[in-house]
Amino acid sequence: MDGYSDSPFRRICKLVNPDIITVTEFTSADGIYHNAKQLMKKLYFHGDERPIIAQIFGKNMDTFIAAAKVCEDMGFDGIDINMGCPAKKVVKSEHGVALRKTPDLAFKLIETLANATDLPVSVKTRLGWADASDLTAFGKGAENAGADMICIHGRTYVEPYNVPAQWEPVYEMKENISIPVLGNGGILNVEDGLKKLGNLDGFLIGQATFGNPWVFLEKSREISFAEKIPIIQKHSQWLIDLKGEYVGTKEIRKHLVSYARGFPGAKQFRSELVRVDSYKKICTVLGRIAEAVEPVFH
Ligand SMILES: Cc1cc2nc3c(=O)[nH]c(=O)nc-3n(C[C@H](O)[C@H](O)[C@H](O)COP(=O)(O)O)c2cc1C
């Protein structure tokens, strides 16, 4: 997830559940083509994150071929094409979910990528542009073009993230194609995902992971803040190791704010966490939160 699922966060999720498959933030194939060195930094991953899929977006055959080579050289386990992103900038460039309006181009991209790499190729998309009427046809087209898996976010382009995801059209598509189908949208944790699984082959958890990698526990349970601290510290340390203390502490702030929710006085602590500029300060504030939430009796 753009801005969230970088290498340190993916490693944290794998600590919670080593059996998950991780996916990079979406990365521009054009960017890889023109500035591979810079984009390889964005695609960086640690061996602990395997199996790991690189997610790319774009609409240009040449840049997809170049991206395939970079992903192979970097040692990724698969390549996913983003055909679901609704961001204005992405849609305006006819990338992301805009490709659902040009299915022939979408299928050509899948075919080009599948021919350019031995890695498994998957596609992540939405139900459709304005409705799900062409979802099954899209799934069949993707399969015929060489996709090895398809992941469906159960909302259309026009629906905001807070409307409930629809699963029926995804189950129906699965009945009509042979490749694995994963569902996504509004899943709270593994148990919730299993309830929604139906005839699908798996599911993706997105926003529920923010500040809560414990959604990946096989059996959900209450986690005390004291128990969270070593994980939050590790997350902070890994980000700082990767990006340096100045950038790392800036980038960890949004995660810290997400971790610090759901207890009395959280708001005050969050206003401190958005200003941390060293690992030491992070640990100090976390320690104070732990004492406030679960007082230590001497
Ligand atoms: C901040 C943010 C960034 C996202 N970035 C990506 C991305 O890079 N690639 C992608 O396939 N989906 C991305 N998504 C969409 C999610 O992967 C997911 O499909 C969507 O949030 C619905 O699932 P959820 O309800 O579990 O969050 C993003 C969503 C959000 C809110």
The ligand as a MOL file (V3000), in Angstrom:
LIG
                    3D

  0  0  0     0  0            999 V3000
M  V30 BEGIN CTAB
M  V30 COUNTS 31 33 0 0 0
M  V30 BEGIN ATOM
M  V30 1 C -3.3110 4.8330 1.6290 0
M  V30 2 C -3.6310 3.6950 0.6990 0
M  V30 3 C -2.6650 3.2650 -0.1940 0
M  V30 4 C -2.9320 2.2160 -1.0700 0
M  V30 5 N -1.9800 1.8160 -1.9370 0
M  V30 6 C -2.2100 0.7580 -2.7440 0
M  V30 7 C -1.1960 0.2660 -3.6250 0
M  V30 8 O -0.0790 0.8030 -3.6970 0
M  V30 9 N -1.4860 -0.8210 -4.3760 0
M  V30 10 C -2.7070 -1.4500 -4.3150 0
M  V30 11 O -2.9320 -2.4510 -4.9980 0
M  V30 12 N -3.6900 -0.9810 -3.5400 0
M  V30 13 C -3.4500 0.0880 -2.7510 0
M  V30 14 N -4.4500 0.5310 -1.9220 0
M  V30 15 C -5.7450 -0.1880 -1.9040 0
M  V30 16 C -5.6870 -1.3380 -0.8900 0
M  V30 17 O -4.7050 -2.2740 -1.2700 0
M  V30 18 C -7.0050 -2.0640 -0.7820 0
M  V30 19 O -7.3420 -2.5840 -2.0340 0
M  V30 20 C -8.1280 -1.1490 -0.2950 0
M  V30 21 O -7.7090 -0.3070 0.7290 0
M  V30 22 C -9.3070 -2.0000 0.1870 0
M  V30 23 O -8.9160 -2.9280 1.1580 0
M  V30 24 P -9.0620 -2.6270 2.7300 0
M  V30 25 O -10.4950 -2.2770 2.9590 0
M  V30 26 O -8.5990 -3.8910 3.3970 0
M  V30 27 O -8.1570 -1.4650 3.0120 0
M  V30 28 C -4.2080 1.5950 -1.0590 0
M  V30 29 C -5.1710 2.0360 -0.1610 0
M  V30 30 C -4.9060 3.0760 0.7080 0
M  V30 31 C -5.9800 3.5300 1.6530 0
M  V30 END ATOM
M  V30 BEGIN BOND
M  V30 1 1 1 2
M  V30 2 1 2 3
M  V30 3 2 2 30
M  V30 4 2 3 4
M  V30 5 1 4 5
M  V30 6 1 4 28
M  V30 7 2 5 6
M  V30 8 1 6 7
M  V30 9 1 6 13
M  V30 10 2 7 8
M  V30 11 1 7 9
M  V30 12 1 9 10
M  V30 13 2 10 11
M  V30 14 1 10 12
M  V30 15 2 12 13
M  V30 16 1 13 14
M  V30 17 1 14 15
M  V30 18 1 14 28
M  V30 19 1 15 16
M  V30 20 1 16 17
M  V30 21 1 16 18
M  V30 22 1 18 19
M  V30 23 1 18 20
M  V30 24 1 20 21
M  V30 25 1 20 22
M  V30 26 1 22 23
M  V30 27 1 23 24
M  V30 28 2 24 25
M  V30 29 1 24 26
M  V30 30 1 24 27
M  V30 31 2 28 29
M  V30 32 1 29 30
M  V30 33 1 30 31
M  V30 END BOND
M  V30 END CTAB
M  END
